[in-house]
Amino acid sequence: MTRVFKINTIVRESVKGLKPYSSARDEYVSDGSEMIFLDANENPFENGVNRYPDPQQRSLKNSLAKQKGVSESKMLLGNGSDEVLDLIFRAFCEPNQDNILTLPPTYGMYKVLAGINAIENREVLLTSEFGLDVPKILATIDEKTKLIFVCSPNNPTGNVFDRQNIQKILESFNGLVVIDEAYIDFSSEESWLNKLEEYPNLIVTQTLSKAYGMAGIRLGICYASEEIITVLNKIKPPYNVNQLTQERALERIDQKMVQNEVQNILQERALLIQALQGMNFVHKIYPTEANFVLVQVDSADQRYEQLLEQGIVVRNRSSQPLCANTLRFTVGTPEENKKLIRVLNEITSP
């Protein structure tokens, strides 16, 4: 049964009455005919990027729709997921009044964006096993809570959260639940995309930065109800996804090479975990459904420096809640992983 949820109850008043900027390429959409474009004050001399890009990224959305099984009207593309997340804040959170919930340890940008937008960030720590503390989450929300951010698979822990727990939050919360699926392509768990119809307060964000190997083009995707996407389109910059990004994304998005690379990463992840299990300074290897492994060691600072001396950069996550003495290893190429394992084997306990 689809939950009843009225989006207008949480949209900022200033956004409700906002008339979005209409660009030249919004007013005239090319049908492929040979036309003379004198409408947008562009340089007329063709060089491949002298024209403004499609502000609605229609070709790219069409390709994503076929791949993901989600209507184009339920998508918004952004300059990386960070822009998408910022738009969600700006559309639904009133500065100096509203609050959000984040669930540390998690992706740090949620907290940064809350600060930028003058929104209170209420933190509810994960359990000792990196699970969702649903009773505490529900006890922390109030009438001014607009967003709950759930990163699954979670960064930096790598685990996915129990679906029943997320479902309980979706059914109990009168705001928006943003499920960040940046690492979903590495997971055996099902995406939440097929639950958009069932939960109108659900937003799912994905990215081309991880599995698709396109971090450099900055392309993030927001999937939500048409009503939510309509609100976000009101405030997005008209040409937020540039022409080169759209072209490069279209070139790669349907390629079998991506799936081959994902399978390679999963195989290498298994080999890395196997190697880590035999190292005497490793205290715990946390379960992962992402392209990285979080590992508790005897001295994260020391091991980080030792790796750095050998030309290997990993992430020390010890400053994060519940992550004392942890290092996060991204899965590299087979050659990179062999060097990592060799160097780790050369490290001895003090």
Summary of the structure (lengths in Angstrom):
residues: 350
radius of gyration: 22.0
end to end distance: 58.7
largest distance: 72.7
contacts: 1059
relative contact order: 0.14
helix: 39%
strand: 15%
